[in-house]
Amino acid sequence: MLLLGDNGLKFSCAAGNKGGRSSNLPLVVGLALALVQIAVTLALSFLLFAQNAIFALLLSASALAFLFIVLTVAWRMLSNGQRLYNFEITPTELILEILSLPPESSDQVKKKKQQQSRDKRSQRRKIGRVMVYLPDVRYCEYYPYPDSASMIFHTAYSHLEVPLWPLGERRNDLVDYLIGLGIEVVNVQFDDEIPSLN
């Protein structure tokens, strides 16, 4: 939701809004296929143990290493889907705050209407907060691709990446607002020239 007020623009969006990212479906299918492949490899190594123990142990070790990678990717996907992004543009600064949302059980979903918003805020865990001063922003890179839309604000001392994909089509309103503030927005899809920071 984009809120425009006297003190600037503010939006807050959860990563799980609107069914999440469209790339999650192929990723979940790929993870499921990887788990099947790991199970087959472990079964094969168990069957081969009597004929060649060293090869079976190496095969098992490689399958377990691959399992660790697959579980890490799955965990990152789930944790990224449980984030809340608060982005605020004031007359003097840009602030991005990333919060971790608590997982909801089926009982919590039923009682969601009864819970107070302050109760939910107290359960959130702050992951990070980044701030840059608006006058220091030299330019902003805009990546408009629907599944990974983001903006990177560049200053001489820092970069601030703001995810826009949870906003859907409302991200264009944010781009128009930034252009109205006089910030140079470089659209990488159109191969705009990126200015130097010097």
C-alpha positions as CSV (number, residue, x, y, z in Angstrom):
1,M,0.0,0.0,0.0
2,L,1.4,3.4,-1.0
3,L,0.6,6.3,1.3
4,L,1.3,9.8,0.2
5,G,1.3,12.4,3.0
6,D,2.8,15.8,3.8
7,N,6.0,14.2,5.1
8,G,6.6,12.1,2.0
9,L,5.7,8.7,0.7
10,K,5.5,5.5,2.7
11,F,4.7,2.0,1.7
12,S,4.6,-1.3,3.5
13,C,4.3,-4.7,1.8
14,A,4.6,-8.3,2.8
15,A,6.5,-10.6,0.6
16,G,3.8,-13.2,0.7
17,N,1.1,-10.8,-0.7
18,K,-0.9,-11.9,-3.8
19,G,0.4,-15.4,-3.8
20,G,4.1,-14.5,-3.7
21,R,6.5,-14.5,-6.6
22,S,5.6,-16.3,-9.8
23,S,9.0,-17.9,-9.9
24,N,8.2,-19.8,-6.7
25,L,6.3,-22.5,-8.5
26,P,9.1,-23.6,-10.8
27,L,11.5,-23.4,-7.8
28,V,9.2,-25.7,-5.7
29,V,9.0,-28.2,-8.6
30,G,12.8,-28.1,-8.9
31,L,13.2,-28.6,-5.2
32,A,10.8,-31.6,-5.3
33,L,12.6,-33.2,-8.2
34,A,15.9,-32.6,-6.4
35,L,14.6,-34.4,-3.3
36,V,13.4,-37.3,-5.4
37,Q,16.9,-37.5,-7.0
38,I,18.5,-37.5,-3.6
39,A,16.3,-40.3,-2.4
40,V,17.1,-42.4,-5.5
41,T,20.8,-41.7,-5.0
42,L,20.8,-42.7,-1.4
43,A,18.8,-45.9,-2.2
44,L,21.3,-46.7,-4.9
45,S,24.3,-46.1,-2.6
46,F,22.7,-48.4,0.0
47,L,22.3,-51.2,-2.7
48,L,25.9,-50.7,-3.9
49,F,27.4,-50.9,-0.5
50,A,27.9,-54.6,-0.6
51,Q,29.8,-54.5,-4.0
52,N,31.9,-51.3,-3.5
53,A,31.8,-49.7,-0.1
54,I,34.0,-46.8,-0.9
55,F,32.0,-45.8,-4.0
56,A,28.7,-46.2,-2.0
57,L,30.1,-43.9,0.8
58,L,31.2,-41.3,-1.7
59,L,27.8,-41.4,-3.5
60,S,26.1,-41.0,-0.1
61,A,28.3,-38.1,0.9
62,S,27.6,-36.3,-2.4
63,A,23.9,-36.9,-2.0
64,L,23.9,-35.6,1.5
65,A,25.9,-32.5,0.5
66,F,23.3,-31.9,-2.3
67,L,20.5,-32.3,0.3
68,F,22.1,-29.6,2.4
69,I,22.1,-27.2,-0.6
70,V,18.5,-28.0,-1.4
71,L,17.4,-27.5,2.1
72,T,19.3,-24.2,2.3
73,V,17.5,-23.0,-0.9
74,A,14.1,-24.1,0.5
75,W,14.8,-22.3,3.8
76,R,15.8,-19.1,2.1
77,M,12.7,-19.2,-0.1
78,L,10.4,-19.7,2.9
79,S,12.2,-17.0,5.0
80,N,12.0,-14.5,2.1
81,G,8.3,-15.2,1.8
82,Q,7.8,-14.2,5.5
83,R,9.2,-10.7,5.3
84,L,7.6,-7.3,5.7
85,Y,9.2,-4.3,3.9
86,N,8.6,-0.8,5.2
87,F,10.0,1.9,2.9
88,E,9.7,5.6,3.7
89,I,10.7,8.6,1.7
90,T,10.8,11.8,3.8
91,P,11.9,15.2,2.6
92,T,15.5,14.4,3.9
93,E,16.0,10.6,3.8
94,L,15.1,7.2,2.5
95,I,14.5,4.5,5.1
96,L,14.1,0.8,4.5
97,E,13.1,-1.5,7.3
98,I,12.9,-5.3,6.9
99,L,10.9,-7.2,9.5
100,S,10.4,-11.0,9.8
101,L,6.7,-12.0,10.1
102,P,5.9,-14.8,12.5
103,P,4.5,-17.9,10.9
104,E,0.8,-18.3,11.3
105,S,-0.8,-21.6,12.3
106,S,-4.4,-22.5,11.3
107,D,-5.7,-21.4,14.7
108,Q,-4.0,-18.0,14.3
109,V,-5.5,-17.5,10.8
110,K,-9.0,-18.1,12.3
111,K,-8.4,-15.6,15.1
112,K,-6.6,-13.1,12.8
113,K,-9.6,-10.7,12.8
114,Q,-9.7,-10.7,16.6
115,Q,-6.1,-9.9,17.1
116,Q,-5.0,-6.3,17.6
117,S,-2.5,-4.9,15.2
118,R,-0.2,-3.9,18.1
119,D,-0.1,-7.6,19.2
120,K,1.1,-8.6,15.7
121,R,3.8,-5.8,15.7
122,S,5.2,-7.0,18.9
123,Q,5.8,-10.5,17.4
124,R,7.8,-9.1,14.5
125,R,11.6,-9.4,14.5
126,K,13.6,-6.7,12.9
127,I,16.1,-8.0,10.4
128,G,17.6,-4.8,9.3
129,R,17.2,-1.0,8.8
130,V,19.0,1.0,6.2
131,M,18.9,4.8,5.8
132,V,20.4,7.1,3.2
133,Y,20.0,10.9,3.0
134,L,17.9,11.9,0.0
135,P,20.1,14.9,-1.1
136,D,23.0,12.4,-1.3
137,V,21.2,10.1,-3.8
138,R,23.0,10.5,-7.2
139,Y,20.7,8.3,-9.2
140,C,18.5,5.3,-8.9
141,E,18.6,2.1,-10.9
142,Y,15.2,0.7,-11.7
143,Y,14.7,-3.0,-12.5
144,P,11.1,-3.3,-13.8
145,Y,10.9,-7.0,-14.3
146,P,7.7,-8.2,-12.7
147,D,9.1,-11.1,-10.6
148,S,12.2,-9.3,-9.3
149,A,11.3,-5.6,-9.5
150,S,13.6,-3.5,-7.4
151,M,15.3,-0.1,-7.1
152,I,18.9,0.6,-6.1
153,F,19.5,4.1,-4.8
154,H,23.2,5.0,-5.2
155,T,25.1,7.5,-3.1
156,A,28.8,8.2,-2.8
157,Y,28.9,6.2,0.4
158,S,26.2,3.5,0.2
159,H,23.7,1.7,-1.9
160,L,20.1,1.0,-0.9
161,E,18.2,-1.8,-2.6
162,V,14.4,-1.7,-2.3
163,P,12.3,-4.7,-3.4
164,L,9.3,-3.6,-5.4
165,W,7.9,-6.9,-6.6
166,P,5.4,-7.2,-3.7
167,L,3.8,-3.9,-4.9
168,G,2.7,-5.3,-8.3
169,E,1.8,-2.6,-10.8
170,R,1.8,0.1,-8.0
171,R,5.5,0.3,-8.3
172,N,5.1,2.6,-11.3
173,D,3.5,5.2,-8.9
174,L,6.7,5.1,-6.8
175,V,8.9,5.6,-9.9
176,D,6.7,8.6,-10.9
177,Y,7.0,10.0,-7.4
178,L,10.8,9.8,-7.4
179,I,11.0,11.4,-10.8
180,G,8.8,14.2,-9.4
181,L,11.3,14.7,-6.6
182,G,14.1,15.2,-9.2
183,I,15.9,11.9,-8.7
184,E,17.4,10.5,-11.9
185,V,15.8,7.1,-12.4
186,V,17.8,4.8,-14.8
187,N,15.6,2.1,-16.3
188,V,17.9,-0.9,-16.9
189,Q,15.4,-2.5,-19.2
190,F,15.8,0.3,-21.7
191,D,19.6,0.3,-21.4
192,D,19.7,3.9,-20.1
193,E,23.2,5.2,-19.5
194,I,24.2,4.9,-15.8
195,P,25.8,8.1,-14.5
196,S,29.0,8.1,-12.6
197,L,29.1,8.7,-8.9
198,N,32.0,11.2,-9.2
